[in-house]
Each structure stands twice: as structure tokens, then as C-alpha cells.
């Protein structure tokens, strides 16, 4: 495979960011775009999957497609937190992925040279909105294949037990609609954990690579979102850190009202937190719609589950919704060869249009997909998001796709870990967040 120097930055990425992923209509101008020239029946598909929690489901779906079409589909899943590194390694091989993904405009800047123009593809024509594609001018470089939400998952039975207790200040779950209320509830659960039969209000805020993304990326999105909203921007080369005190407050709550001692967090994993929640050792668990399968397979039922917005004491909290968006954009490798490109385009279109594909995405993976033939996901967290939006709550958009680099996230994560352990202070977190943002943005946009 011809190797190209990967772009670390480009004017294109900045333009896309500043336009809020500005896009053209799905059908406008697509008729004169090139179609795949190859013979799909002679090609094969290699999908480098980003989502470990859907590894088995993707492999099952790939098997069904191969049985139906005789076209080989291989699914390889990168380990948690290693996707970019794995992608770099795999793309250097003679049989590189034909299908991969980027997390948005910043990720696209690294891989744009390898992205086949999807403007003339059937999968692009099947999008429900122009807001779900990444573009460079008239070229479509990536297509979002799943819309997800995250917040604070809670065990409804345990939370109701708290509300019914004599020591509870908050008597109704629906009254938890601000950081102040959330902190009151968590503090009282922690103080009375033995009476409630739990080990802590929150699951352990693990900071190993299988879990730290929940805090250095997903939780960090909140102060970024509110700052962007104040400034009326969609990206910046220098974050101010206006809401870092709010970030500190929610982080302090997570690591204080917890199942684990603060000094243990560097070694705590995502599996630890998941297990603690499934076993009823904690009431709250920051995670997203993608966690539904693991939780229900662990034995919890829909009636046991709820999800709150992540309140940090900013904005109009009473009308705040869940964090909703996508960092999952399919890209087809432009250097995969015509037959493999054709086979890959057919595969992803089958995934989002066929009864078998859409059913698997909705029911097995719990995805809400932005395509015309999508089926309703049987996922209680998706339903909660829909209900909150219908009630007029404002979703918190995913602005973490504008974070300047993975190194920035790692710097914030390291500072959070040291702060929790008592070996670092909050000023180091601020420095990693603000100074690190500026230096990483400058380095990656030379």
C-alpha cells in the first residue's frame, strides 16, 4: 500500500470545525458524484471496529452478511483507548482496513488522505439529515453511523429506596434536577450506605485506559460545552476554562461518594465499575446508551434502570437533557482497491437498510442510527433521551470531538488521577486543561 504522510492539521479541519461540521444536503449534487467502480463480488471487507462493547455483535452481523452474499467480512476490534494507535499500525499493512472510523473533524484531519469520497454512495443517500456527514467541500469523507447519549445511569430500585428513607432530603427521583440536588442525594447515600446496602453512591471512577475516557473526555465535555455556549463558538484554539470549578465539583463528588478509595483509582477499570453497578454496590454510574447490553446481560431489567443528565451547576439545569451526539464516523479506505471499496460500500449500506442489519444495530447493539430504514432501539436509555427531548429538555452536544488531541486528553486524565490520589493539586488539572489545550492545538495545526 502506498504510504502517505498523515496530516496533523489542515485548513480544512479548522473550516469544518468553525462551521459546526458544515454540510451540504444529502441529495444535492450527489447525482454527478462517482460511484464505486469495482466488482463487490470480487472484493472483501476488513472493518476496524472502535467499540469493544459491540465486538461480538459486529462479528455476528459480519458472519450473517457473508452467509448471505459470500463476500468475506473480517471485524477486528481495537482495545479500549488504543484505536488511533491500532489504526496507524493496521493502515501500514498490505491488507489494511477497508472500513475504519474517525471521531469528527479533528480525527478527520489525521486521516483525510485515506478517506474515499462517499458522496455518490447509497449509504450517504440513506442518511436522514445532512448533519450526519463530514465534508471537505463537495466530498463526503465520513458518515456518522450511530447517535448516542450519556449521563448518570442509576439503579431505580436503590434510588427509590433512598427517597423512601427517613434520612432522605430529596423524596422524589424526578426532583433530582440540579448539581445541588445530586450532591445532596449522593452525600446522604454515602453517609447511609450500610442502611441502603451499598458500598457507595457512585461506582469507582477508574482511571486506567478502559475507563478514564469517561472523565478525561466525556465528563470534560461539560465545561467545554458551557464555555462554547457562552462564547457562541463551536471550537477554539485556546479554551478559557470558565467552568473548571464546576468540573472540579462533579469530579470531587464522583471520587468522594464512591465505592473505592481515591488512591485506588489509577488501577480501577471499566469492568470494575460495571460490575459494581450490576451487583447493586452503587446507585450511580456515569456511562451511556452503549452500556445497555452489558447491564441487562448482567441481570438488571429495564424497570431497574434510569439515566440523569450530568449536572455540574451550570446553565439552565432544570431544562438540561442528556449528552447526545456522535464520535463515530465511518470512513472507507480510498487505497483499498476498487473491488474492496465496492464490497465495503455494499456492506455498510446493507447494515443500515436490510432488515437483518437494522435489527442487529437496534436490538443487539442498542444503536440509534441516522438512516431512513432505522428500527427503534430496544434500549431504555435511548427511550429516556427521547422522552427528555420531547419534554423540551435541551441535549448537551458532544463538543469533545473538538478536543485538540489524544495527548491533551491524556494530560487531563493524568492530572485528574494525581489530584484524586493526593499527589497533585487542582491547579495542575487547570494547567493541563487550559495550557495543554493551547499547546496541543498549536502543535497539531502548524
C-alpha positions in Angstrom: 0.0 0.0 0.0 1.3 3.4 -0.9 2.1 5.2 2.4 1.3 8.9 2.7 2.4 11.4 5.3 -0.6 11.8 7.6 -1.8 15.3 8.0 -1.7 16.5 11.6 -3.6 19.6 10.7 -5.2 21.3 7.8 -7.2 24.4 7.0 -10.0 22.1 6.1 -10.3 20.7 9.6 -10.5 24.2 11.0 -13.0 25.2 8.5 -15.2 22.2 9.2 -14.9 22.9 13.0 -15.8 26.5 12.7 -18.8 25.7 10.6 -20.0 23.3 13.2 -19.4 20.5 10.7 -21.0 22.5 7.9 -22.6 20.2 5.4 -24.4 20.1 2.1 -27.7 18.4 1.6 -27.6 14.6 1.2 -29.2 14.6 -2.2 -28.0 17.9 -3.6 -25.3 17.5 -6.2 -24.8 13.8 -5.5 -26.1 12.6 -8.9 -22.8 13.5 -10.6 -20.6 12.0 -7.9 -18.5 9.0 -8.7 -19.8 5.6 -7.8 -17.6 2.7 -6.8 -16.0 1.2 -10.0 -15.1 -2.2 -8.6 -16.9 -5.5 -8.5 -18.1 -6.1 -5.0 -18.4 -9.8 -5.6 -14.6 -10.0 -6.0 -13.8 -7.8 -3.0 -13.6 -8.3 0.7 -14.2 -6.2 3.8 -12.0 -5.5 6.8 -13.7 -3.4 9.4 -11.5 -2.0 12.2 -14.2 -1.5 14.9 -13.9 1.2 17.5 -16.4 -0.1 20.1 -15.2 -3.1 22.2 -18.6 -3.5 23.8 -20.1 -4.3 20.3 -17.3 -6.6 19.2 -19.3 -9.9 19.3 -22.4 -8.3 17.8 -20.4 -6.9 14.8 -18.7 -10.3 14.2 -22.1 -12.0 14.3 -23.5 -9.5 11.8 -20.5 -9.8 9.5 -21.0 -13.6 9.6 -24.6 -13.2 8.5 -23.6 -10.9 5.7 -21.0 -13.4 4.4 -23.5 -16.2 4.6 -26.0 -14.1 2.5 -23.5 -12.7 0.0 -20.4 -14.9 0.1 -18.4 -11.8 0.5 -15.8 -12.1 3.3 -16.1 -9.6 6.1 -13.5 -9.5 8.8 -14.1 -7.5 12.0 -11.1 -6.6 14.2 -11.8 -4.5 17.4 -9.2 -2.2 18.9 -8.7 -2.5 22.6 -10.2 0.3 24.7 -8.3 3.6 24.3 -6.0 2.3 21.6 -8.0 2.9 18.4 -5.8 5.6 16.9 -2.6 3.6 17.6 -4.1 0.4 16.2 -5.4 2.2 13.1 -1.9 3.6 12.4 -0.4 0.2 12.7 -3.1 -1.5 10.6 -3.1 1.1 7.8 0.6 0.4 7.3 0.0 -3.2 6.4 -0.5 -4.6 2.9 -4.1 -5.7 3.8 -5.2 -2.6 5.6 -8.7 -1.9 6.9 -11.2 -1.1 4.2 -13.5 0.4 6.7 -12.4 2.5 9.7 -13.7 5.5 11.7 -12.8 8.9 12.9 -14.2 10.8 15.8 -15.1 14.0 14.0 -13.3 16.9 12.4 -10.1 16.6 14.5 -9.8 12.9 13.8 -10.5 13.5 10.1 -7.5 15.9 9.9 -5.3 12.9 10.5 -6.8 10.5 8.0 -8.4 12.7 5.3 -6.0 11.5 2.7 -7.3 7.9 3.2 -11.0 8.7 3.0 -12.9 7.7 -0.1 -15.5 10.2 -1.3 -18.8 8.8 -0.2 -20.9 11.5 -1.9 -22.2 9.1 -4.6 -22.8 6.2 -2.3 -26.1 4.6 -1.4 -25.3 4.8 2.3 -24.9 8.6 2.0 -28.2 8.9 0.2 -29.9 7.0 3.0 -28.9 9.4 5.7 -31.9 11.2 7.3 -30.1 14.5 7.7 -27.1 16.4 6.2 -25.9 16.9 9.8 -24.5 13.4 10.0 -21.6 13.7 7.5 -18.1 15.1 7.5 -17.3 17.0 4.3 -14.4 18.6 2.5 -16.0 20.9 0.0 -18.3 18.7 -2.1 -16.6 15.5 -1.0 -18.1 13.4 1.8 -15.2 12.0 3.9 -17.2 10.3 6.7 -20.7 9.4 7.8 -22.0 9.1 11.3 -23.4 5.6 11.8 -24.7 5.9 15.4 -26.2 8.6 17.6 -25.6 8.0 21.3 -26.3 9.6 24.6 -24.6 9.5 28.0 -25.4 10.7 31.5 -25.6 9.3 35.0 -27.1 5.8 34.9 -28.9 4.9 38.1 -30.4 1.9 39.8 -34.0 2.9 40.1 -34.8 0.4 42.9 -31.9 1.6 45.1 -32.5 5.3 44.4 -36.2 4.9 45.3 -35.1 3.1 48.5 -33.1 6.2 49.3 -36.0 8.5 48.5 -38.3 6.5 50.8 -35.8 6.5 53.7 -36.2 8.7 56.8 -32.8 10.4 56.2 -33.6 11.4 52.6 -33.9 15.2 51.9 -35.0 14.5 48.3 -38.1 12.4 48.3 -38.7 12.0 44.5 -36.3 10.9 41.8 -37.7 13.4 39.4 -36.7 16.2 41.8 -33.0 15.5 41.1 -32.6 18.2 38.6 -29.5 20.2 39.6 -26.0 19.6 40.8 -27.1 20.8 44.3 -29.8 18.1 44.4 -27.5 15.5 43.0 -24.8 16.3 45.6 -27.3 16.2 48.4 -28.6 12.8 47.4 -25.1 11.3 46.8 -23.8 12.7 50.1 -26.7 11.2 52.0 -26.4 7.8 50.2 -22.7 7.7 51.1 -23.4 8.6 54.7 -26.0 5.9 55.0 -24.5 3.3 52.6 -24.8 0.5 55.2 -28.5 1.1 55.7 -29.1 1.1 52.0 -26.9 -2.0 51.4 -24.4 -0.3 49.0 -20.7 0.4 49.0 -21.0 3.9 47.7 -23.2 6.4 45.8 -21.1 6.2 42.7 -19.2 3.4 41.1 -15.4 3.7 41.1 -14.1 6.4 38.8 -11.5 4.1 37.3 -8.6 5.9 35.6 -7.0 3.0 33.7 -7.3 3.1 29.9 -10.6 1.1 29.9 -12.3 3.7 32.0 -10.5 7.1 32.0 -12.2 8.2 28.8 -15.4 8.6 30.9 -13.8 11.5 32.7 -11.0 13.0 30.6 -13.3 13.1 27.6 -17.0 12.6 28.3 -17.1 14.5 31.7 -14.7 17.1 30.3 -17.2 17.8 27.6 -19.5 19.6 30.1 -17.2 22.5 30.9 -16.3 22.8 27.2 -20.0 22.7 26.2 -21.0 25.5 28.6 -18.0 27.7 27.6 -18.7 27.3 23.9 -22.3 28.1 24.6 -21.3 31.3 26.4 -18.9 32.3 23.7 -21.3 31.3 20.9 -18.5 29.2 19.2 -18.1 25.6 18.1 -14.3 25.4 18.5 -11.3 27.3 19.8 -7.6 27.3 19.7 -7.5 28.5 23.4 -10.0 27.3 25.9 -10.5 29.7 28.8 -11.6 27.1 31.5 -14.5 29.2 32.6 -16.3 26.2 34.1 -13.3 24.3 35.5 -14.5 24.9 39.1 -17.8 23.1 38.1 -15.7 20.3 36.6 -13.8 20.1 40.0 -17.1 19.9 41.9 -18.5 17.0 40.0 -15.2 15.2 40.0 -14.9 15.6 43.7 -18.4 14.2 44.1 -17.5 11.1 42.0 -14.3 10.3 43.9 -15.6 11.1 47.4 -19.1 9.5 47.4 -17.7 6.3 45.8 -17.3 2.6 46.2 -13.5 3.0 46.0 -10.8 4.9 47.9 -9.4 7.8 45.9 -5.9 6.4 45.9 -7.1 3.2 44.1 -8.5 4.9 41.0 -5.4 4.6 38.9 -5.8 0.8 38.8 -9.6 0.6 38.7 -11.1 -0.5 35.4 -14.3 0.0 33.4 -15.2 -3.6 34.2 -14.9 -2.9 37.9 -17.4 0.0 37.7 -19.7 -2.1 35.5 -19.6 -5.0 38.0 -20.2 -2.7 41.0 -23.3 -1.3 39.3 -24.7 -4.6 38.2 -24.2 -6.1 41.7 -26.0 -3.2 43.3 -23.0 -2.0 45.1 -23.5 1.6 43.8 -26.5 3.7 42.9 -24.9 5.9 40.2 -22.7 5.0 37.2 -21.6 7.6 34.6 -21.9 5.9 31.2 -24.0 5.9 28.1 -26.6 4.1 25.9 -23.9 1.7 24.7 -23.7 0.2 28.2 -27.3 -1.1 28.0 -26.4 -4.5 26.6 -23.8 -5.3 29.3 -26.0 -4.1 32.1 -29.1 -6.1 31.1 -27.0 -9.2 30.3 -25.7 -8.8 33.8 -29.3 -9.3 35.1 -30.7 -5.8 35.6 -34.1 -5.1 33.9 -35.4 -2.1 32.2 -37.6 -1.3 35.3 -34.4 -1.2 37.3 -32.7 1.5 35.2 -32.8 5.2 34.7 -30.5 8.0 33.5 -30.0 11.5 34.7 -28.2 14.4 32.9 -24.8 15.2 34.3 -25.4 18.3 36.3 -22.3 20.4 37.1 -24.1 23.6 38.4 -24.0 25.4 35.1 -26.6 26.7 32.7 -30.4 26.0 32.9 -30.2 22.8 34.8 -33.9 22.2 35.1 -34.1 22.1 31.3 -30.9 20.2 30.7 -31.0 16.9 28.8 -28.5 14.1 28.3 -25.2 14.5 26.4 -26.2 13.4 22.9 -24.2 13.2 19.6 -21.7 11.1 17.7 -18.0 10.5 17.6 -18.4 7.5 15.3 -18.0 8.3 11.6 -17.4 5.6 9.1 -14.7 6.2 6.5 -13.9 3.9 3.6 -10.2 3.4 2.8 -9.6 5.1 -0.6 -6.5 2.9 -1.1 -8.2 -0.4 -0.5 -8.6 -1.2 -4.2 -11.8 -0.8 -6.3 -13.2 -4.2 -5.6 -12.7 -3.9 -1.9 -14.1 -0.4 -1.9 -17.3 -1.6 -3.7 -17.6 -4.5 -1.3 -17.3 -2.2 1.7 -19.8 0.2 0.4 -22.3 -2.6 -0.2 -21.7 -4.0 3.3 -22.3 -0.7 5.2 -25.4 0.1 3.1 -26.7 -3.4 3.9 -26.1 -2.8 7.6 -28.3 0.3 7.6 -31.0 -0.7 5.2 -31.6 -4.5 5.4 -33.9 -6.0 8.0 -31.1 -8.1 9.4 -28.7 -5.2 9.7 -31.0 -2.6 11.1 -32.4 -5.1 13.6 -29.0 -6.1 14.8 -27.9 -2.4 15.1 -31.1 -1.6 17.1 -31.6 -4.6 19.2 -28.2 -6.3 19.7 -26.1 -3.1 19.7 -28.7 -0.7 21.0 -27.9 1.9 18.4 -30.0 4.8 17.2 -28.8 5.1 13.6 -29.4 8.2 11.4 -30.7 6.3 8.4 -34.1 6.1 6.7 -34.7 2.4 7.4 -33.6 2.6 11.1 -35.5 0.5 13.6 -36.4 1.7 17.1 -33.8 0.7 19.5 -35.0 -1.5 22.4 -32.8 0.4 24.8 -34.3 2.1 27.9 -31.6 4.8 27.9 -32.5 5.7 24.3 -36.1 6.0 25.3 -35.2 8.2 28.2 -33.3 10.5 25.9 -36.3 10.7 23.5 -38.6 11.4 26.4 -36.4 14.2 27.8 -36.1 15.8 24.4 -39.8 15.5 23.8 -40.4 17.2 27.2 -38.4 20.2 26.0 -35.1 19.4 27.6 -32.0 20.7 25.7 -29.5 17.9 24.9 -25.8 18.7 25.7 -24.0 18.5 22.4 -20.8 16.5 22.0 -18.0 19.1 21.8 -15.2 16.7 22.8 -14.7 15.9 19.1 -13.0 19.4 19.0 -10.5 18.5 21.7 -7.1 19.2 20.2 -5.5 15.7 20.6 -5.4 12.5 22.4 -2.3 13.8 24.2 -4.4 16.6 25.6 -6.9 14.1 27.0 -4.1 12.0 28.5 -2.7 15.1 30.1 -6.0 16.0 31.7 -6.5 12.3 32.7 -3.1 12.1 34.4 -3.7 15.3 36.3 -7.2 14.1 37.5 -5.7 10.9 38.7 -2.9 12.6 40.6 -5.4 15.1 42.1 -7.6 12.2 43.3 -4.7 10.4 44.8 -3.4 13.5 46.6 -0.2 13.6 44.8 -1.2 16.6 42.7 -3.4 19.7 43.1 -6.3 21.1 41.1 -4.0 23.8 39.6 -2.3 21.0 37.7 -5.6 20.0 36.2 -6.3 23.6 35.2 -2.9 23.8 33.6 -3.4 20.5 31.7 -6.8 21.7 30.6 -6.1 25.3 29.5 -2.3 25.4 28.8 -2.4 21.9 27.4 -5.2 22.8 25.0 -3.3 25.8 23.6 0.0 24.0 23.1 -1.6 20.9 21.6 -3.8 22.9 19.3 -0.7 24.9 18.1 1.4 21.8 17.7 -1.3 20.0 15.6 -2.2 22.9 13.5 1.2 24.0 12.2 
